[in-house]
Each structure stands twice: as C-alpha cells, then as structure tokens.
Amino acid sequence: MSDLLSAHLRALGGQVAALSSAAIEPLASAVEAAWAADRTVFIAGNGGSAATASHFATDLSKTTRAKAPGSRGVRAVALTDNVGLLTAWANDCSYESVFAEQLRNLARRDDLFVAMSTSGESPNLVAAVAAARDGGVRSLALAPLASTLARRAEVVVPIHDESVQVAEDLHHIVCHAVTVHLAAVLAGASDR
C-alpha cells in the first residue's frame, strides 16, 4: 500500500514542481480584472471538478474579501451548486446544456467563465464556452492543452496528467494560488 501512496505523492510532487507562475498568471489576471470591473466570475466542472468549482467560488467570495469596512471580495458563482436548476436543465433539455443555459441567464457582457476539466472534452463545458462567447463573456479553461475545451476557450491554464486524481489536485493547487494572490492584492487595494 505504501508504494501506491508514495507513487501518487511523487507524481503530484513532480507536476507541482513543473507548474510555473507564468502558466497561472492568466487566471489570476482575469479574475483580478473581473473584480476591478465589478464583474462576476462563473465557474463550472463535472465530478471532482464540480467540487473544485464550488471550492474556488467559495474561496474567491470569502477569502479575497479584505477585513476593511466596505471592502468587497470577488463575486463568484459556481454553476455546479444549484442542484434543482442543474437537474431541471438536464431533464427538460439535456445534460450538455446545464452550464450554458445558466450562463445565458445569469452572465453579463465582460463577466468571466472558468471551466475546469481533467479531460477537456466535456460537452457541457464546451457548450458553456460557446454560450460565453455568444454573450460576450470571457472564457478561461483549466484543461489539457490539446483538448477541445482548450481550443475553444480564450485563455488556457494547461493542466494535464494521466491520473485524474493528480490533475484534480493540480486544479486545487492552482485555485489556491490564485486565491492567495488575490487576497493579498485586494487587501492592498483596501489600504489605499
């Protein structure tokens, strides 16, 4: 058993060591720009990436908010969190439309959509990127560089590993790095 545990940790450690801040900066910059323009960041993923989307939205909404009176954090919404709405769209239309239809209803021009996928081939995320584009919403993907999602999104943070678990761990690490960066930036903004 310890061999399997060690192998996972070695694989993750190697991928973390290979991550560069330059690869993550486009996500941090896009979220910071959305905050500065008082825009909303919408986030979605499937399975473990759905949980990461929810976690990232929570961190952006709460952790980035400075303690100064009147300060505001990033306005972030995980499109994965409304089970009633997800199942209504899936049942009445298709699972492929569950995120796209939410974006069509909630997002406004110049908002930001962040899609997370370990494969980059999820039809509902690809459809959501198309809906974002049609609505003038910026799109960013955490996905393998050679994937359909990466080709369709405006900006890509390339994340790939043969192990879904390692890829999902990397998504968390990227999201936490962005949150830590934004918390510091927004705290500085409230000091001015």
C-alpha positions as CSV (number, residue, x, y, z in Angstrom):
1,M,0.0,0.0,0.0
2,S,2.7,2.5,0.9
3,D,4.2,2.0,-2.6
4,L,1.0,3.2,-4.2
5,L,0.8,6.2,-1.8
6,S,4.4,7.1,-2.5
7,A,3.8,6.8,-6.2
8,H,0.9,9.2,-6.1
9,L,2.8,11.7,-4.0
10,R,5.8,11.5,-6.3
11,A,3.7,12.1,-9.4
12,L,1.9,15.0,-7.8
13,G,5.2,16.5,-6.5
14,G,6.7,16.3,-10.0
15,Q,3.7,18.1,-11.5
16,V,3.7,20.8,-8.8
17,A,7.4,21.4,-9.4
18,A,6.7,21.8,-13.1
19,L,4.0,24.3,-12.5
20,S,5.0,27.9,-13.3
21,S,3.6,31.1,-12.0
22,A,3.6,32.3,-15.7
23,A,1.1,29.5,-16.5
24,I,-1.2,30.5,-13.7
25,E,-1.0,34.3,-14.1
26,P,-3.6,34.5,-16.9
27,L,-6.2,33.1,-14.4
28,A,-5.1,35.4,-11.6
29,S,-5.2,38.4,-14.0
30,A,-8.6,37.5,-15.4
31,V,-10.2,37.2,-12.0
32,E,-8.5,40.4,-10.8
33,A,-9.8,42.3,-13.8
34,A,-13.3,40.9,-13.2
35,W,-13.1,42.1,-9.6
36,A,-11.8,45.6,-10.7
37,A,-14.6,46.0,-13.2
38,D,-17.2,44.7,-10.7
39,R,-17.9,41.7,-12.8
40,T,-19.0,38.1,-11.9
41,V,-16.8,35.0,-12.2
42,F,-18.7,31.9,-13.1
43,I,-17.1,28.5,-12.5
44,A,-18.0,25.0,-13.6
45,G,-16.7,21.5,-13.8
46,N,-18.0,17.9,-13.6
47,G,-17.4,15.3,-10.9
48,G,-14.4,16.2,-8.8
49,S,-14.0,19.3,-10.9
50,A,-17.6,20.3,-9.8
51,A,-16.4,20.2,-6.2
52,T,-13.3,22.2,-7.1
53,A,-15.5,24.8,-8.8
54,S,-17.6,25.2,-5.7
55,H,-14.5,25.4,-3.5
56,F,-12.9,28.0,-5.8
57,A,-16.1,30.1,-5.8
58,T,-16.2,29.9,-2.0
59,D,-12.6,31.0,-1.7
60,L,-12.9,33.8,-4.1
61,S,-16.1,35.1,-2.5
62,K,-14.9,34.9,1.1
63,T,-11.1,34.6,1.3
64,T,-10.4,37.5,-1.0
65,R,-12.6,39.9,0.9
66,A,-10.4,42.3,2.9
67,K,-11.3,43.0,6.5
68,A,-11.7,46.7,6.0
69,P,-15.2,48.1,6.3
70,G,-16.9,48.4,2.9
71,S,-14.4,46.1,1.1
72,R,-15.6,43.5,-1.3
73,G,-14.3,40.2,-2.4
74,V,-14.6,38.7,-5.8
75,R,-18.2,38.0,-6.9
76,A,-18.0,34.3,-7.8
77,V,-20.7,31.7,-8.6
78,A,-20.2,28.0,-9.0
79,L,-22.7,26.9,-11.7
80,T,-22.5,23.4,-10.1
81,D,-24.2,24.4,-6.8
82,N,-27.9,24.7,-7.7
83,V,-28.9,21.0,-7.9
84,G,-32.5,21.9,-8.7
85,L,-31.5,24.1,-11.7
86,L,-28.9,21.5,-12.9
87,T,-31.4,18.7,-12.8
88,A,-34.2,20.8,-14.4
89,W,-32.0,21.7,-17.4
90,A,-30.7,18.1,-17.7
91,N,-34.2,16.6,-17.5
92,D,-36.0,19.2,-19.7
93,C,-33.3,19.9,-22.3
94,S,-30.0,17.9,-22.0
95,Y,-27.1,17.5,-19.6
96,E,-25.0,19.2,-22.3
97,S,-26.9,22.5,-21.6
98,V,-26.7,22.6,-17.8
99,F,-24.0,25.3,-17.7
100,A,-24.7,27.1,-21.0
101,E,-28.2,27.9,-20.1
102,Q,-27.2,29.2,-16.7
103,L,-24.7,31.5,-18.3
104,R,-27.2,32.7,-20.8
105,N,-29.5,33.7,-17.9
106,L,-27.0,34.9,-15.3
107,A,-23.9,36.2,-17.1
108,R,-23.5,39.7,-18.5
109,R,-21.1,41.0,-21.1
110,D,-17.5,41.1,-19.8
111,D,-18.1,38.6,-17.0
112,L,-15.7,35.7,-16.7
113,F,-16.4,32.0,-17.1
114,V,-13.8,29.5,-15.8
115,A,-14.2,25.8,-16.9
116,M,-12.3,23.0,-15.2
117,S,-11.8,19.6,-16.8
118,T,-9.3,16.9,-16.4
119,S,-10.1,15.7,-20.0
120,G,-11.0,18.9,-21.6
121,E,-13.7,17.0,-23.6
122,S,-16.8,17.5,-21.5
123,P,-19.7,18.5,-23.9
124,N,-21.4,20.6,-21.3
125,L,-18.3,22.7,-20.7
126,V,-17.6,23.1,-24.4
127,A,-21.2,24.2,-24.8
128,A,-20.8,26.7,-21.9
129,V,-17.7,28.2,-23.5
130,A,-19.7,28.7,-26.7
131,A,-22.5,30.3,-24.8
132,A,-20.0,32.6,-23.0
133,R,-18.5,33.7,-26.3
134,D,-22.0,34.4,-27.7
135,G,-22.8,36.5,-24.7
136,G,-19.6,38.5,-24.7
137,V,-18.3,36.7,-21.6
138,R,-14.6,35.9,-21.3
139,S,-13.7,32.2,-21.1
140,L,-10.8,30.5,-19.4
141,A,-10.1,26.8,-19.1
142,L,-8.1,24.7,-16.8
143,A,-7.6,21.7,-19.1
144,P,-5.2,19.7,-21.2
145,L,-3.6,21.9,-23.9
146,A,-4.6,19.6,-26.8
147,S,-8.2,19.3,-25.7
148,T,-11.4,20.7,-27.3
149,L,-12.0,22.9,-24.3
150,A,-8.6,24.4,-24.5
151,R,-9.0,25.1,-28.2
152,R,-12.4,26.8,-27.7
153,A,-11.6,28.9,-24.6
154,E,-10.0,32.3,-24.9
155,V,-7.3,31.6,-22.3
156,V,-5.9,28.2,-21.1
157,V,-4.1,27.2,-18.0
158,P,-2.7,23.9,-19.2
159,I,-3.2,21.1,-16.7
160,H,-2.7,17.5,-17.7
161,D,-1.8,14.2,-16.1
162,E,-2.7,10.6,-16.9
163,S,-4.0,10.4,-13.4
164,V,-7.3,12.1,-12.9
165,Q,-6.6,12.5,-9.2
166,V,-3.3,14.2,-9.9
167,A,-4.9,16.6,-12.4
168,E,-7.7,17.4,-9.9
169,D,-5.1,18.0,-7.2
170,L,-3.3,20.4,-9.6
171,H,-6.6,22.3,-10.2
172,H,-6.9,22.8,-6.4
173,I,-3.3,24.0,-6.2
174,V,-3.8,26.5,-9.0
175,C,-7.1,27.8,-7.5
176,H,-5.5,28.2,-4.1
177,A,-2.5,30.0,-5.6
178,V,-4.9,32.4,-7.3
179,T,-6.9,32.9,-4.2
180,V,-3.8,33.7,-2.1
181,H,-2.6,36.2,-4.7
182,L,-6.0,37.9,-5.0
183,A,-6.4,38.1,-1.2
184,A,-3.1,40.0,-1.0
185,V,-3.9,42.3,-3.9
186,L,-7.4,43.1,-2.7
187,A,-6.1,43.7,0.9
188,G,-3.7,46.2,-0.6
189,A,-6.5,47.8,-2.6
190,S,-8.5,48.4,0.6
191,D,-5.5,50.1,2.3
192,R,-5.4,52.8,-0.3
